[in-house]
Amino acid sequence: MKRNIKHITLLFAASLTIASCNSDFLNTEPRTEISQSAVWSDPALAEAFVTGIYQGFQLGGFSEQMLASLTDEAMFTHPNRGITTITEARVNSADIGWASNTYFWGDMYSYIRRTNIAIENLSEPQFPNDGGIVDRLLGEAKFMRAYYYQQLARYYGGVPLIDRPYELGEETYEAPRNTWEETVNFIVKDLDDAAALLEGKNMAKGRTSQVAALALKSRILLYAASDLHDGPTAAGNSATLAGYGDLDVLAYSGGNRTERWQKAQAAAKAVLDKASGNLYGLSAPVAHEEGIQNYINNSLARNGGENEILLGRYFINAKQEDGGRQGLYNGPNGYNNWAGNSPVQLLVDDYEMMDGTKFSWSNPAHAAAPYENRDARFYASILYDGAQWKPRSKANSPKDPLGQIQTGTYEVTDGSGATQTHFGLDTRKSSIEDWNGSYTGYYVRKFVDPNPAIVDQNTWQEVPWPIIRYTETVLNYVEASIELGQEAEAKAWLNQIRFRVGQPAVTASGDALKDAYRNERRIEMAYEEQRYHDTRRWMIAEETLGRKANIINITGTLKPGKTLSTYKYDKDLYNYVYKVLPIDPGKENRTWLDKMYFVPIQRDEINRNANLAQNPGIE
């Protein structure tokens, strides 16, 4: 025992001797953490901190549940995800339904705190501004703060504007909502600062830039000028908003609305003067097939389409993130995919004919062949019955050697010549998978890599999410120009968008021009998280989002004397009949109430902050 004690004592004494020669023994900083003072005195660590702020983008709009399914673009196939809580207007403060973490209240304020920490420390930098690194990081932080506040503003309205990091022991952590005007001004100021700081900076892909800051400014100013955020207009259009006691947190109570449109137009024009997008400047429509490929390139950000993205969330196969699984999430069940956010017939019907006229089921020629001679963007965005797609898996290719989408019910013949019913391989009665099929009869093609070597259910794709797209800013400019009565200017830019997909020029004026513009924005920006906001800020949600979702029912009967044992789409063999039907109310029963103009603030947030005013109509 004594020997053991002596040995321990000697070891302890020796350790003290060693420690006296090694000051690291007294360094109590955790090896897995870095102090704040170290971060902001080292440019590489400061850059890493700012890079981390971008994590608030999450997957962009490429989560399994897409914002499109809260609109008249799509319906979500799978049950119990909180989608119908929103589409059926059943939200309340205790249940706001599905909310993406790209705009969820708590997530946004978490990232805003990070931006405030960065801005505070970079405003008094502890390292040299070599190569403009301080300006660049400060510009990025200011942009990101503006971006996250913009997300809160367009979903919730005016919000508490916190411009510094809170510390422990504050007198209070409760803050009231700022007015809509104050919120917009705060965002615009941050974006102006960001644009100035980022001027001339060569930014890496996936990081913001001066042009992205100007484009986001154009977006928030367009929203600010819109009907929903003009107090008198909003109150006149909605009894729910008219009876709300804090309307100034949602809209301007006064001011000059024409000036607001002028600011929105000028902000958009600043982007058009600095960037060029893809295939602008055409004086006539391209050929139809070329138009299809142009839109595919823009959606995939390839072959010139990468110029469309002013700010994107990028994905690489080396890091397998769910944002690279759009083929799996939305593709046909006959390809062993999940059919998540299926296009509804309402969207399909709004694609024009190739000649620029409207599609109509009342037109016998249209009704007999609804997928012929449509806007090129239809073929680049939607998978429909008979559409040519990828080869099916080796196990399933004998059932469909041609790789054609099958969403109908068709007659086939057996070896004895008897007629049998064949349920399409991409229906919910498919012989491949009978559970993940679309209810609507359509699937998403947009944002899905068409490369047949990519097996969607097993391979991640490298298609970026367009956080801000150049064409959005062009459309912002067109809208502001229309509102200011500058119709020739509006049509000049609107038609450049149309020409690159082969559509003829818009020649309408007045209300018809506004309607044409709104439909153009709907089609061009489908599945890009624009429709959700556009229908609200235009205050047309009741007649758009409030409509019941509808589907297509397709039957194919063999023509007299024709036989076929393995089904293929063939108009020479089949007579096809198309019927538009409402979705089963048991699956989804869409309703619009004006409380849905803004997302409810969660009850937990209200309980934490007694100064928060809840949004109108929310219990």
Secondary structure, DSSP 8 states (H G I E B T S, - for coil): -HHHHHHHHHHHHHHHHHHHH-GGGG--S-TT---HHHHTT-HHHHHHHHHHHGGGGTTTT-SSS-GGGGTTTEEE-SSSSSHHHHHTT--BTTB-----TTT-HHHHHHHHHHHHHHHHHHTS-SS--GGGHHHHHHHHHHHHHHHHHHHHHHHHSS-----S---TT-S--------HHHHHHHHHHHHHHHHHHHTT----TTS--HHHHHHHHHHHHHHHHSGGGBHHHHHHH-HHHHT-TTGGGTSBSSS-HHHHHHHHHHHHHHHHTT---SS---SS---HHHHHHHHHHHHHT-TTGGGGEEEEE--BTTB--GGG-HHHHHS-GGGT----EEE-HHHHHTS-BTTS----TTSHHHHH-TTSSB-HHHHHHEE-TT-B-----TTTGGG-TT-B---SEEEEE-TTS-EEEEE-TTSTT-SS-SSS--SSS-EE-TTS---TT--TTT------EEEEEHHHHHHHHHHHHHHTT-HHHHHHHHHHHHHTTT-------HHHHHHHHHHHHHHHTTTTT-HHHHHHHTT-HHHHTTS--EEEEEEEEE-TT---SS----TTTEEEEEEEEE--TTT------GGGGS----HHHHHH-TT----TT--
